[in-house]
């Protein structure tokens, strides 16, 4: 498809120090931008201390509040279907 002279010239252009230097600089620039973006747009982390799972499960089972038996928020009542 390409002539032998065009292939040699294309190889020389791609392997020239200017093209390689610009490629390396662009890759480093993209990594820098990605790093800075991750610093500024990090999701906020909770500052609460981590509790081991065993203690956390025991703590949650003691503090579970029962479901109220009165009216629900929509004012609907649970009734058995009439037969």
C-alpha positions in Angstrom: 0.0 0.0 0.0 2.7 2.5 1.0 5.9 2.8 -0.9 9.1 1.8 0.8 10.3 5.4 1.1 7.1 6.5 2.8 7.4 3.7 5.3 10.9 4.7 6.2 10.0 8.3 6.5 7.0 7.5 8.7 9.1 5.3 11.0 11.7 8.1 11.3 9.0 10.6 12.2 7.4 8.4 14.8 10.7 7.5 16.5 12.1 11.0 16.5 13.0 12.4 19.9 10.6 15.3 19.5 7.6 13.1 18.9 8.6 10.8 21.8 9.2 13.7 24.2 5.8 15.3 23.4 4.1 11.9 23.8 5.7 11.4 27.2 4.8 15.0 28.3 1.2 14.5 27.3 0.9 11.3 29.2 2.4 12.9 32.3 0.0 15.9 31.9 -3.0 13.6 31.7 -1.9 11.7 34.8 -1.4 15.1 36.7 -4.9 16.3 35.7 -6.5 13.0 36.7 -4.7 13.2 40.1 -5.7 16.8 40.8 -9.3 16.0 39.8 -9.4 13.1 42.1 -8.2 15.2 45.0 -10.9 17.9 44.5 -13.8 15.6 43.7 -13.3 12.9 46.3 -16.4 11.8 48.0 -16.6 13.0 51.6 -15.6 10.3 54.0 -17.3 9.8 57.3 -15.1 10.7 60.2 -16.7 8.1 62.5 -14.4 5.5 63.9 -14.7 2.0 62.4 -16.4 -0.6 64.6 -15.7 -4.3 64.1 -18.5 -6.2 62.6 -19.2 -8.4 65.6 -19.6 -5.4 67.9 -21.6 -3.5 65.3 -24.1 -6.4 64.8 -24.6 -6.8 68.6 -25.1 -3.0 68.9 -27.6 -2.8 66.1 -29.7 -5.7 67.4 -30.0 -4.0 70.8 -31.0 -0.6 69.4 -33.6 -1.7 66.8 -36.9 0.0 67.6 -40.1 -1.9 67.1 -42.5 -0.8 64.3 -45.4 1.3 65.6 -48.7 -0.6 65.6 -50.9 2.5 65.2 -51.8 4.3 62.1 -49.3 4.4 59.3 -48.2 7.6 57.6 -50.8 7.3 54.8 -53.7 6.8 57.1 -54.3 3.3 55.8 -55.3 0.5 58.2 -54.5 -3.1 57.7 -57.7 -5.1 57.6 -58.3 -8.7 56.9 -60.3 -9.3 53.7 -64.0 -10.1 54.4 -65.1 -13.6 53.2 
